[in-house]
């Protein structure tokens, strides 16, 4: 799935995430709007199609055949790195652990590859922001953005700032 990656066009992260993320930031943490907007412009990653919700529960095995289910979040304009990290993080995290906690642990790793695929710290950061944006999009659609979820994503933004990542 990544063999032609060098031929893929690179795009800014901001062009791949839903507007819900920046709207959330503007409403709840406006002091971080410029900071995060800068990340969305500086992080570039390979453009591709992606499943959008790629984790072990959406992979079925029957008689040595793999079946990928739940394509409701598929996008022809995304990054397969998001699927790579989704699978990796959701397959490693503890059952009671949030994806944000598992994602944050990955920043302590030194490796520049995930499951045999070359990657960059910028892509891991991009995944976290994309995942938060997707969660916020779905929460908004369902009318489920309550005060606990608001606090969760405000804390996520604080984590991003604390990581103090210099974009390459």
Phi, psi and omega in degrees: 000345182244006188295332180260021188303327181293342179269348184285140176294142176262140181226160176289143178305321182304334180279352184251352183252157180288154180295343182302328182294306181293328175296320177298311181300314181299324182281316189257332178221062185301334179294344180256003184300311181293319179303309182287323176302324178296316176300318183296333178272325186278328181281121175241144180211162183295132178277134178199180170278161178204148178299314175095346180208051190270099177216168187307327180291344179259018176235121178250146178237128177219115179052052179064015174254136175264138176232127178259125184243174177060072181268019184295339179253014178302144175217136174279352180232084184206210175216134177293343175297329177295318176295319179302309180290324177302309180298312184298310183292316182289336177277340181263331189290151174292153184304321182271355184276141177283157178297329181296317179295317179295319178299315181298322178301328183295338179289344177278346180286148180264335185304148175251023174216153180231123180051039178082002180256127176297137181211178181228156177301325178301323180291325176293318175297316179301317178301313181301315180293317178300314181298316178298318179297319178295317178300315180296321179300311181294318178299319178295316179300317183276355182065035185247017180276084181269180185296331179289320177291321177302313179299318179303315184278335170295317177297322177301316180296321176298320178299315179302314180296319181293330178296333176049053184278130174268120182283130184283000000 
